[in-house]
Amino acid sequence: MHPSGIREIMDLAAQFPDSIHLEVGEPTFAPAPPILDAAKAAIDQGIARYTPNSGLLSLREKIAERLGTRGWKVSPSQIVVTPGAVCALFSAIRALVDPGDEVLVPDPGWPNYTSMAQLSGGQPVGYPLSSECGYLPCIDDLAAKVTDRTKLLIINSPSNPTGAVFPPDLIMSIVEFARQNDLYVISDEVYEAFVFEGEHQMAGALDPDGRVVTISGFSKTYAMTGWRVGYAVAPERIAKLISKLQEPVVCCASAISQRAAEAALSVSDDHIAEMRNAYRQRRDLIASRLGPAGLLACTPHGAFYALVDLRSVGQDSYSIARDLLTKKRVATAPGETFGKSGAGLVRISLVGAPEQIDTACHRLVDYVNGG
Ligand code: PLP
């Protein structure tokens, strides 16, 4: 496993207290008041015990109900609540991948897919995504990576780090491609609430025959990163495996956080829309600052990140990120931590204050112009 390039820059940034932090992607919003109230009530009511491995039935019922209102009928027994989507992803990969199996991961993509595949004894194989194609996967590129050891394809829309939102017909083609090649699909949809243009398509809703595992959670949608609640929605036999894997690893997610997550599902959509609008405004801001300078690798249509194209600088992305920090006091994530296709790019996150993002954009332009 490679250490995270994001962590490297974060650690270095600690030496520069006046730097602007665009390297991490944590929402700065507070969870809505009903979420906080539910957690306090759970403590006062003595909710202090283990829950079932799969999570509280009442929470799984509410998640199933919510998915039902969005047109996807699932049973609570298909849902496993985990400590964060990270754990749902890890358990799903662990459940599906045998040593030596190849796992197709997006490049650029969230680096944890690679390390999770490696921790399961699998062989991660990057499939290319390019700015010219709006960072959307092309079926021919996927096909070129399939061997007789390929077991699993991981997709992520809206994407970290590219901000690409896969159109519904592309998700449909990917699921069909998986069926033709007998692959499992893990669809990481943790940024599903933050789509600025286009439409989010839940991959699991198109599952023809029990091969798609959908991952989502409460960290991003409800600004609850530290509460650690995520979930997998899977065909029943895979859900059983994921649930079984909870026992030796984490047992279950925090009971208090699960109660809070139940309350989150009743929070008005207006609260989420407020966050989405704030991220969209910040996206518009960076597009207006970096676009005309030719520095935006692609306009993000969702999530809360953007890739900045600094290939003209002629250095590797780790050197660029260190340089930006030490000379311009802007902390960014080196593109190569997301895969080979991230060469010459850095990722910035759009969660900070607009004034800070604005200043950082000016500094980025200045950096490229040699100032
Ligand atoms: N998937 C992606 C693409 C992410 O960017 C993150 C967090 O940054 C996660 C999953 C994990 O989310 P959670 O906090 O629910 O574990």
Residues whose N, C-alpha, C, O or C-beta is under 5 A from the ligand:
A	BS01	PLP	G84 A85 V86 W110 N160 D188 V190 G217 S219 T225 V229 G230
